[in-house]
Amino acid sequence: MPPQLRVNGAAAASDDVHVDVMGREGFRVVLHAGAAPEIAEHHRGDAQSPSRGHDATIADRPCPTGVSRRVLIAVGPTAGHVYPGLAIAEAYRSAYPDVEVRFAGAPDPLAARLLGQRGYTLETVRASQLVNVGPLSRLAALGRVLTGVAQARRLLRARPPRLVLGLGGYASGAIVLAARTLGARVALHEANVLPGLANRLLAPFAHRVYLGFAAAAPAFGRREAVVIGHPVRADVAALGTERRAAPGPERLVRVLVVSSTRGEAFLADRVPTLLAALERRGVAVEALHQSGRLSADAVAHRYRLAGVKATVAPYLDEIASAYRWADLVVARSGAGTIAEAAVAGVPALLVPLTDAAGDHQAANAATVSAAGAGIVVREAEWDGEELAGRVASLLEAPAWTAAAAAARGLARPHAAARLVADCEALMAGRW
């Protein structure tokens, strides 16, 4: 029997939750409406009023003065989680200027910084990793999940949202479950071809599931899911209308290197020598390299040793300008990077992260390769000289033009606006 994580929402006075764990592999979440009557539903999916003795649901609370829409977005601890959340917030504010958007997630300096730069505060909820850890660590993590659910209930009741969007990540489970026990409507967005554990567990409790890739639909069984693509910010979405030209002999080929949260070291070690091999083949290049947590000076030194012109920065906040500049993107294969490169119409060299949960980055990358929008290479298969030949062929005008068109064929630049429009349909009469 698979382990069973049974979450019971209790009365508001204590915010207690209870868990039973059985078995040794996998997880199943069971949220008992009998223990939290406020989430019991009619056959048409409408939340019932709470029985006497329970706190009023979020839907029963009056909106603050001047606020007609209240949305909370649950994000994970990476830029790949935060940026689509910001894109959704941006789209909501564009369509409904009076909306109140908040963000919640596990404590994380990067997420807090990215949100803070755009005027948002990360409201923190305790969470813990449930994948890529051993059995004992999983058991310890379950206790932290329970604490997170209770903490999330308090956070939500203090300033009640009526719509909660979960974008994956460790903390989204606690936040989404808490939202359901309090009567809020819940929607999830799954960015990857192979859905993450949090979204797989939470899907039965969601009123809507949005997908970045149509190929993810089978993982949600018979549950209806809406394929919208991956939300990108407005400045990136605007790249979809701009014409692109293949690199020519009149200038250097521009290579953008985008490091992921945990993918910096390999790219910093291998890309300078790869570009040097390209130059030995007669392809003159320059690089713009995001070094992430690595020392920008140390990465720049590797390019100097390789004899390749490069600009290195710890982080590229103006990513739309970087995509506009680039002829080729070298990156991991997170869903966000793939979506942004597709909208920009830039071919990619993708190197899936080796320890990504469920090897989901390899599945993401396979969609790019199958479409003809770029090259995919695993770390273990990296051969600099052989790869330089493949990249040189890709950068020839006919091949580059075809790959750029294939990338644009994968693009869904209006995903954020589509999600907002569908959420409005979901929330009709409930604001």
C-alpha angles and dihedrals in degrees: 000000000000118000112273122214105199113192118192119189109217133197116299094247093076105015087214121167127189132210134195118192121197133170131014111264136047130000137255123190121212118185110194114217090194090066092045107033092181090077098047107118139210117235090267092056100253115145114244123230113262119263119247112283095037127097118260114268124250089254090060094054117098117244117251114262111284094009117106098167128043119187130176120195118202111210136184128234099270137078086244088066098038100048096057087047090054090047090054092047090050092050092048092050091048092053098035113023092187094059119122110219123187133176129219134178146119116316107274130157095213095050091045091050095048092048093043091055088061097044100264131121123220107230104207131227123181114252140160139204116264099178131064089023133104127260095262091050089050092053091049089048092056090064090053090049090056091049088050093053092052091045091048091051090056092047093050095045092051092060106008118214118198096207124043120190118198117203097181130262133116098290097047091079094060092044096047094046091048090050092053093050088054097048101253121144113251132207129178132204118205110197102185138069089237107046120231124246095254095056094043090055095042099045095090089059097047124099089207136016119201122197133207092200127033088219089071093065098089090060089066094053116210094343111118113248129184118224107216104147127236117315112242129186120265095253090055093043089055089063088071091076096048122100118238129208127202116251112264139191092268093078144018118278108253117226121190115200113198117189120206127220092276103013103079104101099056095047092045090052099044109030098066092055091043091055090046088055089051091054090051085058091055098262108128110208144178125198137214105198127190104208099188113190093354121096108271089211092054092050091046088052090057090055090049090052089050092048093238124138109239145160114210126196130171091231137006108216092172093060094155090062090049092054090047089054097046131092093184133021120211110194150124114276104253113152093246095054091047091050094048095047090048093053090047091049094233121147114233143215103209126196110187116223106255097220099040110140110271088355086275094157090063089055091049091050092049090064090056093047093046090052092051092242097127152326127291124202129173118224092244090053097048110131108170099204095044091045091049089059092052092048092047089054091049091053093057109109100249094045093043092050092050092047092048090052090048090052091052087050088063094048125112102179095171097053094117093051091047091051091051092049092051092046088054089055089048091050097044108144092002104089 
